[in-house]
Amino acid sequence: MKNNDTNNDFISLTAAVRRAKSEGLNLSYAGLRRFVAEGFIPHVPNGSHILVYYPNVANLIKNGVTAEQSRAYQLSRSRS
């Protein structure tokens, strides 16, 4: 039964934003897309949709980005 719960947590970006707002988390669609594009939230492409694991989204919004994630992102964006 737990496997079905896990599958229900893989949702589209739009559904993730709706769910976050219903849980009182401040998240916009553009913000979520940026987190996915920058690699802070793993995603699964499914045709024309992008699916994310909602507990990862909620964890990022509640706890923020770790120093290691931020440094890795900054290093990946450097042009030197």
N, C-alpha and C positions, 0 to 999 in steps of 0.2 A: 504494500500500500504506500509506503514511503516513496517509492519510485514515481508514482503518479504525482505526488506533491512536488517532487523535484522537477518533473516535466512541466508542471503548471507554473513554475517560477521562471521558465525561459519565456520571455515575453518581448513584444515589439517595443521600440523606443517610445511610441505614443502611449502604449499601455503602461509602460514603466513610469512615465511622467504623471499619468492619471493616478496610478496607484500611490506614488510618492505624495502627491498633493492630498489624496484622501487620507493618508497617514500623517499629514501635517508637516511634511518635508518640503522645503522651498526648492523646487527644481523646474527649470524650463527645458523645453525640447532642444533649443539651441545649445544650452549648457550641457545636456546629456550627450548630444552629438559631438561636442567638443571633447568631453571626457573620453568618449569612445575613440575618436580620431587620434587623440594624443596618447592612447594606449593605457589610460588609467583604469578603464573598465574593459575586460575581455568581451568579445562579441562573436556571434556566429552568423555569417551571412546565409540567408535562406531565400533564394530567388531575389526579388526586389526588396525584401525586408531584412532588417538587421535585428537579431534577437540578442538580448542580454539576460544574464542570470540576475533576477531582481535582488536577492540578498547582497550581491556585490555592489549594486547601485546604492541600496540603503546604507550599507557599511561605509561607502565612500562619502556619502552626504553627511552621515552622522559623525564620522571620525576624521574626515579629511584625508589628505595625501601625506604619506610618510616622507620623512626627509630623504630617504634613499630613493623613493619614486621621483621626488621633485628633482634631485640631483641628476638622476639618470635621464630624465626628460631634458633638463637644461643642457647636459652634455650631448645628447642626441641632436639638439637644435643648434649647437655651436657651428660656426662656419669656418673655423680655423683649420 
